[in-house]
Structure formats: structure tokens, C-alpha cells
């Protein structure tokens, strides 16, 4: 079985190469043209984003035809494909993927809605790839992905909500609009795959504490965790959050990563957060 995902999964180059994952493009549409988000570095992207402000670019998912082309290429060596995608509550990517799959009779495609994105989506993509390599059945892989999905927390804070508001992605966090834009929100991806506000703080240290308190309430302090720290161009805050997570929790696997520019369109550079899940859900795959 082959695995396909999209750029929102924030896979590293090593992830893609080591696990032979096919990654569908997600596009950033600038006034001077559209690019695959993989074709611009995070720093170059944020430089360009800041020069455009208060205008911001838009994003676009691949067409069904683009997915159909990818599935034809993949099916030439293996007709069984699992497509693991960004939350349908935040993007139409999984719908385009399913439509594309319907155009390719030679491919047997299973589309998985992760109901999350970024590091949370990455957990499911990597688990699917490792399980497929180990020869697991489709049903067994889907069962494990459902367990990971239910047990994953993706939570972050933003320096400003302005980018979410301008990009139309603010959803249920709109209660923090207007004068409260100076507040540091703490947002997570809820069980329905959409953004939901967990709290707000007047300072970034307080926002970090809300993140830690949320993780502690969910996992306790003894459960071994896979914890991925994610940021846009907020390295100092990411380092502080990383240190706090390592000090507070039983972290079995840990990394600090940059989020994809295609997600940075909607957050701006000032984002730092954590994707966390119980390590036991991956231990038999690593």
C-alpha cells in the first residue's frame, strides 16, 4: 500500500524520503502568481508576507484532476493507496482527493480525514506509512489512525489573530475579535476538525501556561508522549515552549519543526504550538 498526503502535514524532507510518501501540493496565490507551498522557504515566505501586509495571499487545494494524475502514477506500481489529509473542517482537500480517486479505475484509494492538520496530521501520515511498510491490513491501519486521531492534541498560541481574521479562517475564535486582537489566544483543533478557542492571555508566558495546563489535564505528567513543537518564525517562543514541555511531561519523542508556509498564510509568523499524542500508539511501529 502507498501513502499520499498533502503539504499541510508538515512532513520533513527526511519523513518523505524515508517513508516514500507522496505529497500533493497546496498552493499559495500571490498577486504575481500561484506557487506550490513547497517551492518557497518559510523565511522567504514570511519576508514576502510581511511586505504585503495588511493584504495577505490566499491558498488553494489541488484540483480533482491533479489528484487523479497522482493516483495514476502511484497505481502503476501499487493500486492500493491510502490518502491521509488535512481536516475537512478546514480545507476541501480531502473532497478533491476523493473526486480525483473516482476518476482512476485502476487505483483502490481510501481517503482518510485526519480532522486535524500540521503536526497532528503528520502523526497519522507517519503511522499509516510505517504500518503499511510493516504489512498491516487496511482495516488495522484505519483502526490505529482512529486511535491516534482521538488521542492527539494540537494546540497553539498566536502573537495576533489578524491573519486568521483576514484569511477568513477565524471560525469560532471570532469572539476574540476587535479590541481583543492584542490578546494572545490559545487555540486548538476540536474533535470536529475545526478551530476552537481554549483561552486567552495578556502575555505569551501566560499563553504557554494555558497550553501546558491543557496538555496536563488531558495526559497527566507520567504518560509517555510524542511531542512536536511547531512554529512559523517564532523560534524564541518555540524554544521556551519546548523547554517547558520537556520539563513538565514525560516526553519519549520530541522535535522542533517549522510549519508549512501554506498554513502560515493564515497564522502569520507569530505562531508556536504543540502536537502531542501518547507514544504507546506509535511504539510498535517505530
C-alpha positions in Angstrom: 0.0 0.0 0.0 1.2 3.5 -0.9 0.6 6.6 1.2 -0.3 10.1 -0.1 -0.9 13.2 1.9 -0.7 17.0 1.4 1.6 19.8 2.3 -0.4 20.7 5.4 1.0 17.6 7.2 4.3 19.5 7.8 6.4 16.5 6.8 10.2 17.0 6.8 12.2 16.0 3.7 13.5 13.1 5.7 10.0 11.9 6.6 9.0 11.9 2.9 12.1 10.1 1.7 12.4 7.6 4.5 8.8 6.5 4.2 8.3 7.0 0.5 5.3 9.3 0.9 3.7 11.1 -2.0 2.8 14.7 -1.1 0.1 16.6 -3.0 0.7 20.3 -3.5 -1.2 23.0 -1.7 -0.9 26.4 -3.4 -0.3 29.9 -2.2 -1.8 32.5 -4.5 0.2 35.8 -4.5 -0.9 38.7 -6.7 2.0 37.9 -9.0 1.1 34.2 -9.4 0.5 30.9 -7.8 3.2 28.7 -6.3 3.3 25.3 -4.7 3.9 26.0 -1.0 6.9 23.6 -1.1 8.7 25.9 -3.5 9.3 28.7 -1.0 11.2 28.5 2.2 9.4 29.6 5.4 11.7 32.6 5.9 11.3 33.8 2.3 7.6 33.3 2.6 7.3 35.4 5.8 9.5 38.1 4.3 7.1 38.3 1.4 4.0 38.1 3.7 5.2 41.0 5.8 5.9 43.2 2.8 2.3 42.6 1.6 0.6 43.3 4.9 -2.2 44.3 5.5 -3.1 42.3 2.3 -2.3 38.6 2.5 -2.2 35.9 -0.1 -4.9 33.2 -0.5 -4.5 29.4 -0.5 -5.9 26.8 -2.8 -6.2 23.0 -2.8 -5.3 20.8 -5.7 -8.0 20.0 -8.3 -9.6 16.6 -8.6 -7.6 16.3 -11.9 -4.3 16.9 -10.1 -5.2 14.1 -7.6 -6.2 11.8 -10.5 -2.8 12.3 -12.1 -1.1 11.5 -8.8 -3.2 8.3 -8.3 -2.5 7.1 -11.8 1.3 7.5 -11.3 1.1 5.7 -7.9 -1.2 2.9 -9.2 1.4 2.0 -11.8 3.4 0.3 -9.1 0.7 -0.4 -6.4 -3.1 0.1 -6.9 -3.7 0.2 -3.1 -3.4 3.8 -1.9 -4.3 5.5 1.4 -4.7 9.3 1.2 -4.4 10.9 4.6 -5.5 14.6 4.5 -5.9 17.8 6.4 -9.2 18.2 8.2 -12.3 18.6 6.1 -13.4 21.2 8.6 -10.5 23.5 7.5 -10.0 22.6 3.8 -11.7 21.0 0.8 -8.5 18.9 0.0 -10.0 15.6 1.1 -13.0 16.2 -1.1 -10.9 16.9 -4.1 -8.8 13.9 -3.3 -11.9 11.6 -3.3 -13.2 13.2 -6.5 -9.8 12.5 -8.2 -9.8 8.9 -6.9 -13.2 8.4 -8.6 -11.6 9.2 -11.9 -8.9 6.5 -11.7 -10.4 3.0 -12.0 -7.1 1.3 -11.7 -6.5 2.7 -8.2 -8.1 1.5 -5.0 -8.0 4.7 -2.9 -9.0 5.0 0.7 -9.3 8.7 1.8 -8.8 9.5 5.4 -9.9 12.7 7.0 -7.5 13.3 9.9 -9.7 16.0 11.4 -6.5 18.0 12.2 -3.5 19.5 10.4 0.2 20.2 10.8 1.9 18.1 13.5 -1.4 16.3 14.3 -1.9 15.3 10.6 1.8 14.3 10.5 1.3 11.7 13.3 -1.4 9.9 11.3 0.5 10.1 8.0 3.7 8.6 9.5 1.8 5.9 11.4 0.0 5.0 8.1 3.3 4.8 6.2 5.1 2.8 8.9 2.1 0.4 9.3 1.8 -0.1 5.5 5.6 -0.9 5.3 5.1 -3.4 8.1 2.4 -5.1 6.1 -0.6 -4.2 8.2 -4.1 -4.6 6.6 -6.0 -1.5 5.6 -8.6 -2.2 8.4 -5.9 -2.4 11.0 -4.2 0.8 9.8 -7.5 2.6 9.8 -8.2 1.4 13.4 -4.8 2.7 14.5 -5.3 6.1 12.8 -8.7 6.5 14.5 -7.0 5.8 17.9 -4.3 8.4 17.1 -6.9 10.9 15.9 -8.9 10.6 19.1 -5.8 10.9 21.3 -4.0 13.8 19.6 -3.9 17.3 20.8 -2.9 20.2 18.5 -2.7 23.4 20.4 -1.0 26.7 19.7 -0.9 30.4 20.6 -0.6 33.3 18.2 1.0 36.7 18.5 -2.0 38.1 16.7 -5.3 36.9 15.3 -5.1 39.4 12.4 -4.0 36.8 9.9 -6.8 34.4 10.8 -9.3 37.1 10.5 -8.1 38.4 7.2 -7.8 34.9 5.8 -11.4 34.1 6.8 -10.3 31.1 8.9 -11.2 32.5 12.3 -14.3 30.4 12.8 -15.3 30.1 16.4 -12.5 32.3 17.6 -14.4 35.3 16.3 -15.5 36.1 19.9 -11.9 37.3 20.4 -12.1 39.8 17.5 -11.9 43.6 17.6 -10.2 45.1 20.6 -9.1 41.6 21.8 -6.7 41.2 18.9 -4.0 42.3 21.3 -4.7 39.3 23.5 -2.7 36.1 22.9 -5.3 33.4 22.1 -4.8 29.7 22.8 -6.5 27.7 20.0 -6.8 24.0 19.3 -8.3 21.8 16.7 -11.5 20.4 18.3 -13.0 17.0 17.7 -15.0 18.2 14.7 -11.8 19.2 13.0 -12.3 23.0 13.3 -10.5 25.7 15.3 -11.8 26.4 18.8 -10.6 28.8 21.4 -9.4 27.4 24.7 -8.4 30.6 26.4 -6.7 34.0 26.1 -3.8 35.6 27.8 -2.3 39.0 28.0 1.3 37.7 27.7 2.9 34.9 25.8 4.2 33.3 29.1 0.6 33.0 30.3 -0.5 31.6 26.9 2.3 28.9 27.2 1.0 28.1 30.7 -2.5 27.5 29.3 -1.0 25.2 26.7 0.8 23.2 29.4 -2.3 23.1 31.7 -4.4 21.8 28.8 -1.9 19.1 28.0 -1.6 18.1 31.7 -5.4 17.9 32.0 -5.5 15.5 29.0 -2.4 13.3 29.5 -1.2 13.9 33.1 2.5 14.1 33.8 3.5 10.5 33.6 2.1 9.3 30.2 5.0 9.0 27.7 4.3 11.4 24.9 5.4 12.2 21.4 5.6 16.0 21.5 6.3 18.1 18.4 6.9 21.8 18.9 5.8 23.8 15.8 6.3 27.4 14.9 6.2 29.8 12.0 9.0 32.3 12.5 8.8 32.4 16.3 12.0 30.4 17.3 12.5 32.1 20.6 9.0 31.3 21.8 9.2 27.8 20.3 12.4 27.1 22.3 10.7 28.3 25.5 7.7 26.2 24.9 9.9 23.2 24.1 11.9 23.6 27.3 8.6 23.8 29.3 7.2 20.7 27.7 10.3 18.7 28.3 10.4 19.9 31.9 6.7 19.2 32.6 6.0 16.0 30.8 7.3 12.5 30.2 8.4 13.1 26.6 9.5 9.9 24.8 10.0 11.5 21.4 10.5 15.2 20.7 11.3 17.6 17.8 11.0 21.2 16.9 9.7 21.9 13.4 8.6 24.8 11.2 5.0 24.9 9.9 4.4 24.9 6.2 4.1 28.4 4.5 0.6 27.3 3.3 -0.5 27.2 6.9 1.5 30.3 7.8 -0.7 32.3 5.4 -3.5 32.0 8.0 -1.4 32.5 11.2 1.4 34.9 10.3 4.9 34.3 11.6 4.0 34.6 15.3 2.7 31.1 16.0 4.1 28.5 18.4 2.4 25.3 19.5 2.5 21.6 20.3 1.2 18.5 18.6 1.1 15.7 21.2 -0.1 12.1 21.4 0.6 9.1 23.6 3.8 7.4 22.5 2.3 4.0 23.0 0.3 4.5 19.8 3.5 4.5 17.8 5.8 2.4 19.8 5.1 -0.8 17.8 5.7 1.0 14.5 9.0 2.9 15.2 
